[in-house]
Amino acid sequence: MLDVTGDWKLLLQGMFRSGVSKFVWQERKAETLQMTSNDDQICIPMSQRNTNGLPGMTSSDLKTFTEGAVLSFHNIYYRVKVKSGFLLGRKTVEKEILSNINGIMKPGLNAILGPTGGGKSSLLDVLAARKDPHGLSGDVLVNGAPQPANFKCNSGYVVQDDVVMGTLTVRENLQFSAALRLPTTTTNHEKNERINKVIEELGLSKVADSKVGTQFIRGVSGGERKRTSIAMELITDPSILFLDEPTTGLDSSTANAVLLLLKR
């Protein structure tokens, strides 16, 4: 059954309105999705499927399409080939990582919980279109349609290990992300406006011009470093934001601050 003490993944769906990031949260009563890997089971609250083709969707839910992306997944199977045995007698066997996974991620904060080795990272990567299609089957839909070819460009992914550059300031990291990822038609003034809005929304104004820090350079706190990583993804105004273990390595107070930020 569900192990709430295990490490976990988050999928955050949000939107920007008038240049200000705003996250829409919806609480749903749900059935249970089971994900199996070896002898472990992960249970995730999920809604039932209705006649309109999307799991748990009602006519009122359809209105939320303009407020945030609805991500649904059906009959997800994922298998990988691994080598086993000793050096001379090694053979390749197929290992099932995900088996018949179905569910829906509606606008708001959605969490995948379970024990280590249960397939949480694999499921998150499948939903984010970051897995090799070989050995993967099933459908991942965005607003009831197949994932577009540019899905990776329209979504964000915050990895577990922060990829910020410690020798740069928080603002310079965001400027670097904006320069690489925003369209060339975006003017410098528009980029700076977006950077300032994201800094303000994520509560980074006081440390905006401080170096992030490295092992040898004193920098911002762990929570501020994590928020900087999230800000670098929000620069592109993603309709869906995936976060891989956003509280790992943080103390309880800092982890709580990050979660409060995501729930805003």
Residue pairs with C-beta under 8 A, 6 or more apart in sequence:
1 41
1 43
2 42
2 43
2 44
2 113
2 114
3 42
3 113
3 114
3 115
4 113
6 113
6 114
6 115
6 116
6 118
7 116
7 120
7 245
7 248
8 111
8 112
8 113
8 114
8 120
8 245
9 111
9 112
9 120
9 121
9 123
9 124
9 242
9 243
9 244
9 245
10 109
10 110
10 111
10 112
10 242
10 243
10 246
10 262
11 71
11 105
11 109
11 110
11 111
11 112
11 124
11 127
11 240
11 241
11 242
11 243
12 23
12 109
12 110
12 240
12 241
12 242
12 243
12 262
13 23
13 24
13 68
13 69
13 71
13 105
13 106
13 107
13 108
13 110
13 239
13 240
13 241
14 21
14 22
14 23
14 24
14 68
14 107
14 238
14 239
14 241
15 21
15 22
15 23
15 24
15 67
15 68
15 107
15 239
16 22
16 237
19 193
19 194
19 197
20 197
20 201
21 197
21 198
21 201
21 234
23 108
23 109
23 262
23 263
23 264
24 64
24 67
24 68
24 107
24 108
25 107
25 108
25 109
25 263
26 64
26 106
26 107
26 108
27 108
28 45
28 47
28 56
28 106
30 45
30 46
30 47
30 48
30 56
31 45
31 46
31 47
31 48
32 43
32 44
32 45
32 46
33 43
33 44
33 45
33 46
33 101
33 102
33 103
34 41
34 42
34 43
34 44
35 41
35 42
35 43
35 44
35 98
35 99
35 101
35 114
35 118
35 119
35 123
36 42
36 99
36 119
37 96
37 97
37 98
37 99
37 117
37 118
37 119
38 117
40 114
40 115
40 117
40 118
41 118
42 112
42 113
42 114
42 115
42 118
42 119
42 120
43 114
44 103
44 112
44 113
44 114
46 55
46 56
46 102
46 103
46 104
47 55
47 56
47 57
47 103
47 104
47 106
48 55
48 56
49 55
49 56
49 102
50 56
50 57
50 58
52 62
53 144
54 61
54 70
54 72
54 104
54 141
54 144
55 72
55 74
55 102
55 103
55 104
56 104
56 106
57 70
57 104
61 70
61 106
64 70
64 106
64 107
65 143
67 107
68 107
68 108
68 239
69 107
69 142
69 143
69 239
69 240
70 104
70 105
70 106
70 107
70 142
70 143
70 144
71 104
71 105
71 127
71 140
71 141
71 142
71 240
72 103
72 104
72 105
72 140
72 141
72 144
73 101
73 102
73 103
73 104
73 126
73 127
73 138
73 139
73 140
73 141
74 102
74 138
74 139
74 141
75 100
75 101
75 102
75 137
75 138
75 139
76 98
76 100
76 101
76 102
76 123
76 126
76 136
76 137
76 138
76 139
76 140
77 96
77 98
77 99
77 100
77 101
77 136
77 137
77 138
78 96
78 97
78 98
78 119
78 122
78 126
78 131
78 135
78 136
78 137
79 94
79 95
79 96
79 97
79 135
80 94
80 95
80 97
80 135
81 92
81 93
81 94
81 95
81 135
82 92
82 93
82 94
82 95
83 90
83 91
83 92
83 93
84 90
84 91
84 92
84 93
85 91
94 135
97 119
97 122
98 119
98 122
98 123
98 126
101 123
101 138
105 127
105 240
109 262
109 263
112 120
112 123
112 124
113 120
114 120
121 244
122 131
124 242
124 244
125 131
126 136
126 138
126 140
127 140
127 242
128 152
128 155
128 157
128 242
129 140
129 147
129 151
129 152
130 152
130 157
139 146
140 146
140 147
141 147
142 148
142 151
142 239
142 240
148 154
153 236
154 238
154 239
154 240
155 238
155 239
155 240
155 241
155 242
156 233
156 234
156 236
156 238
156 240
156 241
156 242
157 233
157 241
157 242
157 243
157 244
158 229
158 230
158 233
158 241
158 242
158 243
158 244
158 246
159 229
159 244
160 244
160 245
160 248
162 225
162 226
162 228
162 229
163 229
163 232
164 173
164 212
164 225
164 228
164 229
164 232
165 172
165 173
165 176
165 212
166 211
166 212
166 213
166 214
166 217
166 219
167 211
167 212
167 214
167 217
168 176
168 211
168 212
169 208
169 209
169 210
169 211
169 212
170 199
170 204
170 207
170 208
170 209
170 210
170 212
170 220
170 224
170 228
170 231
171 195
171 199
171 208
171 209
173 212
173 228
173 232
174 195
174 198
174 199
174 228
174 231
174 232
174 235
175 191
175 195
177 232
177 233
177 235
177 236
178 186
178 191
178 194
178 195
178 235
179 191
181 235
181 236
182 191
182 194
182 235
182 236
194 235
194 237
195 235
198 231
198 234
198 235
199 205
199 208
199 231
201 234
202 227
202 230
202 231
202 234
202 261
203 227
203 261
204 224
204 227
204 228
204 231
207 220
207 224
210 219
210 220
211 217
211 219
211 220
212 219
212 220
212 225
212 228
213 219
213 220
213 225
219 225
220 228
221 254
222 249
222 250
222 251
222 254
223 250
223 254
223 255
223 257
223 258
226 246
226 250
226 254
226 258
227 258
227 261
230 241
230 243
230 246
230 261
233 241
234 241
243 262
246 258
246 262
247 255
247 258
247 259
250 258
